[in-house]
């Protein structure tokens, strides 16, 4: 039994040791939504895809996003703004507004999912979901 276990563990250690670190694909993987080749199965596109990527990001990195919101700056808060479609020139105001709303988002009576849903909804409504500013995915992506 010990010999059999060693035969499985040693190759895993060797294969694991070959990697030089995370790649962009590895980091992006939890948030990357790709289409399926199955007939009748269509992946979200446009605003639906952007919203789903935003939701996945916040669900996956909620603690870091929340910490950055509390501080009013940081790479996770910047990523939140980019995924939500906040124009670069509006990101400072977005960060300040998210920090102002932090107390509501971090209410201990909220479940984790309720809290990250507030974050997603607030970010979305300030970016791609904001209909009155004329900002849309095709304009943002240059297509």
N, CA and C of each residue as an Amber inpcrd file, in Angstrom:
protein
   429
   0.8300000  -1.2010000   0.0000000   0.0000000   0.0000000   0.0000000
   0.8680000   1.2570000   0.0000000   1.9430000   1.2640000   0.8070000
   2.8140000   2.4290000   0.8530000   3.5140000   2.6270000  -0.4830000
   3.9040000   1.5460000  -1.1310000   4.5610000   1.6340000  -2.4300000
   3.6090000   2.2000000  -3.4740000   2.3570000   1.7440000  -3.4560000
   1.3570000   2.2230000  -4.4060000   1.1020000   3.7190000  -4.2110000
   0.9650000   4.1410000  -2.9830000   0.7380000   5.5580000  -2.6980000
   1.9120000   6.4050000  -3.1680000   3.1210000   5.9010000  -2.9660000
   4.3070000   6.6410000  -3.3900000   4.3570000   6.7880000  -4.9030000
   3.9070000   5.7640000  -5.6180000   3.8960000   5.8230000  -7.0810000
   2.9630000   6.9130000  -7.5980000   1.9230000   7.2120000  -6.8610000
   0.9980000   8.2670000  -7.2730000   1.4510000   9.6440000  -6.8120000
   2.0220000   9.7290000  -5.6430000   2.4160000  11.0200000  -5.0690000
   3.6560000  11.5850000  -5.7480000   4.6570000  10.7660000  -6.0060000
   5.9060000  11.2520000  -6.5930000   5.6800000  11.8920000  -7.9570000
   4.9440000  11.2410000  -8.9020000   4.7090000  11.9330000 -10.1810000
   3.9530000  13.2480000 -10.0110000   3.0330000  13.3150000  -9.0510000
   2.2940000  14.5540000  -8.8310000   3.2190000  15.6540000  -8.3460000
   4.1740000  15.3080000  -7.4870000   5.1250000  16.2970000  -6.9940000
   6.0350000  16.7740000  -8.1160000   6.4700000  15.8530000  -8.9680000
   7.3460000  16.2210000 -10.0760000   6.6100000  17.1170000 -11.0560000
   5.3930000  16.7430000 -11.4390000   4.6120000  17.5500000 -12.3660000
   4.3110000  18.9120000 -11.7520000   3.9630000  18.9310000 -10.4860000
   3.6750000  20.1930000  -9.8110000   4.8840000  21.0940000  -9.7210000
   6.0820000  20.5230000  -9.6340000   7.3030000  21.3040000  -9.5110000
   7.7720000  21.9100000 -10.8130000   7.2330000  21.4770000 -11.9390000
   7.6550000  21.9680000 -13.2400000   7.1630000  23.3810000 -13.4970000
   6.0190000  23.7150000 -12.9810000   5.4180000  25.0190000 -13.2280000
   6.2630000  26.1290000 -12.6260000   6.3320000  27.2400000 -13.3460000
   7.0980000  28.3920000 -12.8750000   6.2220000  29.4280000 -12.1900000
   4.9480000  29.1770000 -12.0980000   4.0420000  30.1280000 -11.4760000
   2.7610000  30.2220000 -12.2560000   1.7980000  30.9870000 -11.7480000
   0.5010000  31.0910000 -12.4200000   0.6230000  31.8270000 -13.7450000
  -0.1700000  31.4070000 -14.6730000  -0.2270000  32.0960000 -15.9580000
  -1.4650000  32.9720000 -15.9880000  -1.5430000  33.8130000 -16.9640000
  -2.7190000  34.6630000 -17.1130000  -3.9700000  33.8060000 -17.2470000
  -3.8700000  32.7050000 -18.0080000  -5.0230000  31.8210000 -18.1780000
  -5.4650000  31.2200000 -16.8570000  -4.5150000  30.8510000 -16.0040000
  -4.8560000  30.2700000 -14.7070000  -5.5470000  31.2940000 -13.8280000
  -5.0390000  32.4970000 -13.8100000  -5.6330000  33.5440000 -12.9780000
  -7.0160000  33.9050000 -13.4990000  -7.1600000  33.9460000 -14.8170000
  -8.4150000  34.3440000 -15.4230000  -9.4440000  33.2200000 -15.4010000
  -9.0150000  31.9840000 -15.2520000  -9.8880000  30.8200000 -15.4000000
 -11.1920000  30.8720000 -14.6000000 -11.1900000  31.2380000 -13.3190000
 -12.4640000  31.2190000 -12.6080000 -13.4900000  32.2030000 -13.1550000
 -13.0280000  33.2040000 -13.8930000 -13.9370000  34.2450000 -14.3560000
 -14.1920000  34.1630000 -15.8530000 -13.4450000  33.3030000 -16.5440000
 -13.5670000  33.1990000 -17.9960000 -14.7530000  32.3250000 -18.3460000
 -15.6440000  32.8680000 -19.1260000 -16.8390000  32.1430000 -19.5270000
 -16.6920000  31.8490000 -21.0070000 -16.6450000  30.5680000 -21.3560000
 -16.4690000  30.2050000 -22.7520000 -17.7010000  29.5040000 -23.2590000
 -17.8680000  29.5240000 -24.5630000 -19.0350000  28.8820000 -25.1460000
 -18.8360000  27.3860000 -25.2210000 -19.9210000  26.6740000 -25.2240000
 -19.9070000  25.2250000 -25.3170000 -20.1600000  24.8180000 -26.7570000
 -19.6450000  23.6500000 -27.1320000 -19.8890000  23.1470000 -28.4770000
 -21.1290000  22.2820000 -28.5240000 -21.8110000  22.1210000 -27.4040000
 -23.0240000  21.3170000 -27.3650000 -24.1420000  22.0260000 -28.1140000
 -24.8940000  21.2740000 -28.9550000 -26.0030000  21.9000000 -29.6760000
 -27.0470000  22.4470000 -28.7070000 -27.5430000  23.6220000 -29.0120000
 -28.5990000  24.2200000 -28.1980000 -28.1090000  24.8770000 -26.9260000
 -26.8210000  24.7910000 -26.6440000 -26.2830000  25.3840000 -25.4290000
 -25.5130000  26.6370000 -25.8180000 -26.0370000  27.7960000 -25.4620000
 -25.3470000  29.0310000 -25.8260000 -24.8450000  29.7310000 -24.5730000
 -23.6200000  30.1970000 -24.6500000 -23.0190000  30.9380000 -23.5470000
 -23.5290000  32.3720000 -23.5950000 -23.5770000  33.0290000 -22.4560000
 -24.0130000  34.4260000 -22.4440000 -23.0450000  35.2960000 -23.2500000
 -23.5830000  36.3280000 -23.8300000 -22.7650000  37.2820000 -24.5710000
 -23.1360000  38.6890000 -24.1440000 -22.3370000  39.6530000 -24.5640000
 -22.6240000  41.0590000 -24.2930000 -22.8030000  41.3470000 -22.8250000
 -23.8400000  42.1110000 -22.4800000 -24.0630000  42.4940000 -21.0820000
 -24.2590000  41.2950000 -20.1540000 -24.9010000  40.2440000 -20.6270000
 -25.1130000  39.0680000 -19.7740000 -23.7850000  38.4190000 -19.3960000
 -22.8640000  38.3490000 -20.3560000 -21.5440000  37.7690000 -20.0800000
 -20.7650000  38.6570000 -19.1070000 -20.8100000  39.9630000 -19.3360000
 -20.1030000  40.8900000 -18.4570000 -20.6460000  40.7950000 -17.0290000
 -21.9620000  40.7200000 -16.8960000 -22.5800000  40.6190000 -15.5690000
 -22.1560000  39.3190000 -14.8940000 -22.1490000  38.2200000 -15.6420000
 -21.7740000  36.9340000 -15.0730000 -20.3030000  36.9360000 -14.6440000
 -19.4270000  37.5400000 -15.4190000 -18.0180000  37.6400000 -15.0420000
 -17.8560000  38.4760000 -13.7750000 -18.6000000  39.5610000 -13.6750000
 -18.5630000  40.4020000 -12.4820000 -19.0160000  39.6110000 -11.2600000
 -20.1200000  38.8800000 -11.3880000 -20.6330000  38.0780000 -10.2780000
 -19.6290000  37.0120000  -9.8500000 -19.0220000  36.3410000 -10.8020000
 -18.0350000  35.3040000 -10.4700000 -16.8290000  35.8920000  -9.7690000
 -16.3540000  37.0300000 -10.2530000 -15.2090000  37.6830000  -9.6320000
 -15.5020000  38.0380000  -8.1790000 -16.6310000  38.6810000  -7.9420000
 -16.9630000  39.1090000  -6.5790000 -17.1830000  37.8920000  -5.6730000
 -17.8670000  36.8750000  -6.1570000 -18.0920000  35.6740000  -5.3480000
 -16.7690000  35.0010000  -4.9980000 -15.8490000  34.9460000  -5.9600000
 -14.5640000  34.2780000  -5.7580000 -13.6350000  35.0720000  -4.8430000
 -13.6210000  36.3820000  -4.9830000 -12.6540000  37.2160000  -4.2640000
 -13.3320000  38.1920000  -3.3050000 -14.4740000  37.8110000  -2.7540000
 -15.2530000  38.7460000  -1.9440000 -14.4640000  39.3600000  -0.7890000
 -13.7050000  38.5790000  -0.0630000 -12.9790000  39.1230000   1.0800000
 -11.9850000  40.2090000   0.6490000 -11.2850000  39.9670000  -0.4380000
 -10.3220000  40.9610000  -0.9350000 -11.0270000  42.1830000  -1.4960000
 -12.1080000  41.9700000  -2.2320000 -12.8920000  43.0850000  -2.7710000
 -13.4260000  43.9310000  -1.6160000 -13.9790000  43.2800000  -0.6180000
 -14.5410000  43.9700000   0.5350000 -13.4730000  44.7750000   1.2830000
 -12.3070000  44.1850000   1.4450000 -11.2080000  44.8930000   2.1110000
 -10.7910000  46.1410000   1.3470000 -10.7190000  46.0240000   0.0180000
 -10.3640000  47.1820000  -0.7970000 -11.4510000  48.2510000  -0.7480000
 -12.7100000  47.8210000  -0.7150000 -13.8060000  48.7950000  -0.5990000
 -13.6840000  49.5490000   0.7210000 -13.3750000  48.8380000   1.7860000
 -13.2180000  49.4770000   3.1010000 -12.1120000  50.5310000   3.0750000
 -11.0180000  50.2460000   2.3470000  -9.8940000  51.1860000   2.2580000
 -10.0870000  52.2590000   1.1910000 -11.0020000  52.0180000   0.2560000
 -11.2510000  52.9850000  -0.8090000 -10.2770000  52.9040000  -1.9660000
  -9.4210000  51.8670000  -1.9880000  -8.4590000  51.6860000  -3.0810000
  -7.9410000  50.2510000  -3.0500000  -7.2610000  49.8820000  -4.1070000
  -6.6480000  48.5600000  -4.1760000  -6.9480000  47.8710000  -5.4930000
  -6.1620000  46.8410000  -5.7810000  -6.2710000  46.1590000  -7.0670000
  -7.6110000  45.4560000  -7.2540000  -8.2000000  44.9480000  -6.1820000
  -9.4930000  44.2710000  -6.3240000 -10.6120000  45.2700000  -6.5880000
 -10.5340000  46.4220000  -5.9760000 -11.5260000  47.4670000  -6.2280000
 -11.3750000  48.0030000  -7.6600000 -10.1490000  48.1240000  -8.1270000
  -9.9060000  48.5340000  -9.5070000 -10.4530000  47.4880000 -10.4730000
 -10.2100000  46.2110000 -10.1880000 -10.7370000  45.1360000 -11.0310000
 -12.2590000  45.1420000 -11.0340000 -12.8570000  45.3970000  -9.8870000
 -14.3130000  45.5000000  -9.7920000 -14.8230000  46.5960000 -10.7290000
 -14.1640000  47.7420000 -10.6910000 -14.5700000  48.8680000 -11.5480000
 -14.4430000  48.5060000 -13.0230000 -13.3570000  47.8730000 -13.3960000
 -13.1380000  47.5050000 -14.7970000 -14.1760000  46.4870000 -15.2510000
 -14.4100000  45.4580000 -14.4470000 -15.3960000  44.4360000 -14.8130000
 -16.8140000  44.9920000 -14.8710000 -17.0920000  46.0030000 -14.0620000
 -18.4260000  46.6150000 -14.0650000 -18.5910000  47.6210000 -15.2000000
 -17.4900000  47.9730000 -15.8660000 -17.5790000  48.9110000 -16.9830000
 -17.5220000  50.3680000 -16.5720000 -16.8700000  50.6530000 -15.4640000
 -16.7250000  52.0410000 -15.0090000 -15.6380000  52.7030000 -15.8680000
 -15.9520000  53.7980000 -16.5490000 -14.9210000  54.4870000 -17.3440000
 -13.7670000  54.9400000 -16.4400000 -12.5750000  54.9420000 -16.9760000
 -11.3760000  55.2880000 -16.2160000 -11.5200000  56.6370000 -15.5110000
 -12.0860000  57.6060000 -16.1900000 -12.2110000  58.9370000 -15.5890000
 -13.2750000  59.0110000 -14.4890000 -14.0520000  57.9610000 -14.3120000
 -15.0730000  57.9170000 -13.2660000 -14.7050000  56.9770000 -12.1070000
 -13.5500000  56.3370000 -12.2140000 -13.2060000  55.3340000 -11.2030000
 -12.9090000  55.9100000  -9.8250000 -12.3510000  57.0890000  -9.7430000
 -12.0840000  57.6970000  -8.4270000 -13.4010000  57.9480000  -7.6920000
 -14.3800000  58.4780000  -8.3910000 -15.6930000  58.7190000  -7.7800000
 -16.3600000  57.3980000  -7.4140000 -16.1940000  56.3960000  -8.2680000
 -16.7470000  55.0640000  -7.9820000 -16.1300000  54.4860000  -6.7080000
 -14.8000000  54.5690000  -6.5860000 -14.1290000  54.0400000  -5.3800000
 -14.6280000  54.7570000  -4.1310000 -14.7700000  56.0710000  -4.2020000
 -15.2540000  56.8480000  -3.0510000 -16.6860000  56.4600000  -2.6920000
 -17.5320000  56.2750000  -3.6990000 -18.9280000  55.8980000  -3.4440000
 -19.0100000  54.4890000  -2.8530000 -18.2250000  53.5790000  -3.3730000
 -18.2350000  52.2140000  -2.8210000 -17.7460000  52.2310000  -1.3700000
 -16.7310000  53.0260000  -1.0770000 -16.2430000  53.1220000   0.2930000
 -17.3160000  53.7290000   1.1980000 -18.0300000  54.7220000   0.6940000
 -19.1080000  55.3480000   1.4740000 -20.1950000  54.3240000   1.8040000
 -20.4560000  53.4000000   0.9040000 -21.5050000  52.4010000   1.0900000
 -21.0160000  51.1410000   1.8150000 -19.7650000  51.1310000   2.2250000
 -19.1770000  49.9380000   2.8430000 -19.9540000  49.4700000   4.0710000
 -20.3940000  50.3700000   4.9170000 -21.1100000  49.9830000   6.1390000
 -22.3660000  49.1750000   5.8110000 -23.0760000  49.5810000   4.7810000
 -24.2710000  48.8520000   4.3630000 -23.9070000  47.4600000   3.8390000
 -22.8440000  47.4000000   3.0370000 -22.4160000  46.1330000   2.4400000
 -21.8550000  45.1580000   3.4680000 -21.3270000  45.6680000   4.5430000
 -20.6940000  44.8050000   5.5480000 -21.5830000  44.5820000   6.7710000
 -22.8610000  44.8530000   6.6440000 -23.8190000  44.6360000   7.7320000
 -23.7400000  43.1790000   8.1900000 -23.4780000  42.9300000   9.4680000
 -23.3430000  41.5520000   9.9640000 -24.6380000  40.7390000   9.8590000
 -25.7660000  41.3970000   9.6680000 -27.0390000  40.6780000   9.5200000
 -27.2290000  40.1020000   8.1150000 -26.3640000  40.5040000   7.1890000
 -26.4490000  40.0020000   5.8190000 -25.6650000  38.6950000   5.6920000
 -26.1830000  37.7990000   4.8890000 -25.4030000  36.5990000   4.5630000
 -24.2800000  37.0330000   3.6300000 -23.3010000  36.1630000   3.4550000
 -22.1910000  36.4590000   2.5480000 -22.7180000  36.7220000   1.1320000
 -23.6600000  35.8900000   0.6810000 -24.2020000  36.0590000  -0.6710000
 -24.9720000  37.3750000  -0.7880000 -25.7310000  37.7350000   0.2280000
 -26.4540000  39.0140000   0.1890000 -25.4720000  40.1820000   0.1060000
 -24.3790000  40.0880000   0.8600000 -23.3890000  41.1630000   0.8610000
 -22.7170000  41.2800000  -0.5060000 -22.2840000  40.1490000  -1.0880000
 -21.6170000  40.2760000  -2.3890000 -22.6030000  40.6400000  -3.4880000
 -23.8690000  40.2920000  -3.3130000 -24.8850000  40.7120000  -4.2880000
 -25.0500000  42.2310000  -4.2550000 -24.9970000  42.8320000  -3.0680000
 -25.0390000  44.3050000  -2.9710000 -23.8550000  44.9330000  -3.7030000
 -22.6830000  44.3600000  -3.5090000 -21.4870000  44.8800000  -4.1710000
 -21.6590000  44.8030000  -5.6900000 -22.0930000  43.6320000  -6.1720000
 -22.2930000  43.4530000  -7.6170000 -23.3250000  44.4400000  -8.1450000
 -24.4500000  44.5330000  -7.4710000 -25.5150000  45.4260000  -7.9410000
 -25.0870000  46.8860000  -7.9560000 -24.3810000  47.3170000  -6.9200000
 -23.9110000  48.7050000  -6.8740000 -22.8990000  48.9810000  -7.9830000
 -21.9660000  48.0530000  -8.1730000 -20.9530000  48.2280000  -9.2160000
 -21.6070000  48.2050000 -10.6000000 -22.4960000  47.2510000 -10.8120000
 -23.1590000  47.1270000 -12.1130000 -23.9600000  48.3840000 -12.4460000
 -24.6950000  48.8960000 -11.4660000 -25.5340000  50.0690000 -11.7290000
 -24.6940000  51.3240000 -11.9780000 -23.4480000  51.3250000 -11.5270000
 -22.5650000  52.4660000 -11.7790000 -21.8330000  52.3390000 -13.1150000
 -21.8610000  51.1550000 -13.7120000 -21.1340000  50.9220000 -14.9670000
 -22.0600000  50.5350000 -16.0920000 -21.9190000  49.2900000 -16.5520000
 -22.6840000  48.8070000 -17.7000000 -24.1950000  48.8840000 -17.4910000
 -24.6450000  48.7540000 -16.2630000 -26.0770000  48.7650000 -15.9860000
 -26.6870000  50.1520000 -15.9420000 -25.8760000  51.1380000 -16.0940000
 -26.3550000  52.5270000 -16.0170000 -26.8390000  52.9630000 -17.3910000
 -28.1180000  52.9640000 -17.5750000 -28.6870000  53.2380000 -18.8960000
 -28.6330000  54.7110000 -19.2860000 -28.6750000  55.6040000 -18.3360000
 -28.7560000  57.0290000 -18.6910000 -27.4450000  57.6210000 -19.1900000
 -26.3220000  56.9260000 -19.0230000 -25.0710000  57.5050000 -19.5040000
 -24.6900000  57.0420000 -20.8980000 -25.5000000  56.1670000 -21.4910000
 -25.2400000  55.7350000 -22.8440000 -24.0590000  54.8000000 -22.9720000
 -23.4870000  54.3810000 -21.8590000 -22.3300000  53.4910000 -21.8660000
 -22.8130000  52.0760000 -22.1460000 -22.2220000  51.4170000 -23.1240000
 -22.6110000  50.0470000 -23.4020000 -21.3940000  49.2080000 -23.7650000
 -21.5810000  47.8970000 -23.8180000 -20.4670000  46.9930000 -24.0660000
 -19.8250000  47.2000000 -25.4290000 -20.6070000  47.4620000 -26.4490000
 -20.0120000  47.6130000 -27.7780000 -19.1300000  48.8520000 -27.8380000
 -19.5120000  49.9120000 -27.1460000 -18.6780000  51.1130000 -27.1200000
 -17.4060000  50.8740000 -26.3170000 -17.5320000  50.1150000 -25.2270000
 -16.3820000  49.8620000 -24.3660000 -15.3790000  48.9360000 -25.0340000
 -15.8670000  47.9830000 -25.8190000 -14.9620000  47.0140000 -26.4230000
 -14.4380000  47.4630000 -27.7660000 -14.9670000  48.5480000 -28.2930000
 -14.5050000  49.0660000 -29.5570000 -15.1070000  48.3610000 -30.7510000
 -16.1290000  47.5190000 -30.5300000 -16.7350000  46.8110000 -31.6530000
 -17.9990000  47.4830000 -32.1290000
